[in-house]
Amino acid sequence: MLAQYLEELLAPLGTVETSRDVLSEVRQVDVCFIPAPSPSPESETLGLLGKMAATTCLFEPFRNAPTPVEVRSCMLKLYSVEAELLRKARRERRSLSEDESPRLWILSPSCSQRLLNGFGVKLNQSENWGEGVYFLPEFQRTVLVSINQLPVNQDTLWLRVLGKRRTQQQAIDELVGLPKENPFRRNILEILANWRINVGSSETLSNADRELIMNLSPAYFKWREEAVSEGRQEGRLEERRQMVENFLRVRFGEIDAELEAIIAPMLQLTPQVLTRLLFSLSREELLLWFGGASGVEERFGEGKREKVENLLKVRFGEVDQELADKIASMLELPHQELTALLLTLSRQELLERFAR
């Protein structure tokens, strides 16, 4: 599940391969990442994780803090991948530069001082990596990330979700509170919700499992709430579409390609406005107001003012002198802009919009 989480975040930035087999004996790298040739704008959204993914790298996330043996095992995978790249370079009769060698990121919920001292790590303030990011000696190309030591800010959010206890709990609360427009929020909520479901389905739960379920629950409930809401909205939209199709069939006998093309834009209107238009406008008028911009002047013909008046009459019941005085100004607008105003603004808003 940790590898799937990283795969979802890194996919827009380049090529992601999970559970990659490496030679020498059967081993698998959790996540192998190769950045795309052109930088992706999503890398900034991912903050510190995006910075890590700026070059070819391996990710080894741990649910519990790794032992020294486990760290060395990860490093052995790194050297196996590097050996594969070196053999490939030799077949292509070129050398493998140091920059082409992948970097290993070991993501741990915490790192003991003994572990840090034992591997001789150092913080890298010169490149502004910040607290919690510990680099082994340069040519070992390995970094230990102690997630509980990362600064609590937007840049570290996606990594802190992989932490434990309070670190993870706070990060998930922040994730749930992200705007819906965030490109990663929806899919990550679903992954975390599925993680909770999988852990909760076990017949025997450890204390760590119960803690994880508690931490993941806000993401699970938010995902479920939004999924149910979206399902209802889609259901209501489908009902409205069927209603429009039935209206068109009753009025015009069949729904040809031209009528089919204007159903989607009609569904953007409120039910009250849409119903009045379906009852009152002719086929030609519906195509005029909801069709594409091409050929508009031909469809208007010489009766452009009359068609605008008729649409206003359908919407507001009558065209009084106050509205009639604004039509000349309305006709000066481009068709698409005029259509949007006529179909969405109230009578008072139209008067204010075209006040001289």
HELIX and SHEET records of a PDB file:
HELIX    1   1 LEU A    2  LEU A   10  1                                   9    
HELIX    2   2 ALA A   11  LEU A   13  5                                   3    
HELIX    3   3 GLU A   42  THR A   45  1                                   4    
HELIX    4   4 LEU A   48  MET A   52  1                                   5    
HELIX    5   5 PRO A   68  ARG A   91  1                                  24    
HELIX    6   6 GLU A   98  GLU A  100  5                                   3    
HELIX    7   7 GLN A  113  GLY A  118  1                                   6    
HELIX    8   8 GLN A  125  GLU A  127  5                                   3    
HELIX    9   9 GLU A  138  GLN A  140  5                                   3    
HELIX   10  10 ILE A  147  GLN A  149  5                                   3    
HELIX   11  11 GLN A  154  THR A  156  5                                   3    
HELIX   12  12 LEU A  157  ARG A  160  1                                   4    
HELIX   13  13 ARG A  165  VAL A  176  1                                  12    
HELIX   14  14 ARG A  185  GLY A  200  1                                  16    
HELIX   15  15 ASN A  207  PHE A  252  1                                  46    
HELIX   16  16 ALA A  257  MET A  266  1                                  10    
HELIX   17  17 PRO A  271  SER A  280  1                                  10    
HELIX   18  18 ARG A  283  PHE A  290  1                                   8    
HELIX   19  19 VAL A  296  PHE A  300  1                                   5    
HELIX   20  20 LYS A  304  PHE A  316  1                                  13    
HELIX   21  21 GLN A  321  ALA A  324  1                                   4    
HELIX   22  22 ILE A  327  MET A  330  1                                   4    
HELIX   23  23 HIS A  335  THR A  344  1                                  10    
HELIX   24  24 ARG A  347  ARG A  353  1                                   7    
SHEET    1   A 7 GLY A  14  VAL A  22  0                                        
SHEET    2   A 7 ARG A  27  PRO A  35 -1                                        
SHEET    3   A 7 CYS A  57  PRO A  61 -1                                        
SHEET    4   A 7 ARG A 103  SER A 108  1                                        
SHEET    5   A 7 THR A 142  SER A 146  1                                        
SHEET    6   A 7 VAL A 133  PHE A 135 -1                                        
SHEET    7   A 7 LYS A 122  LEU A 123 -1                                        
END                                                                             
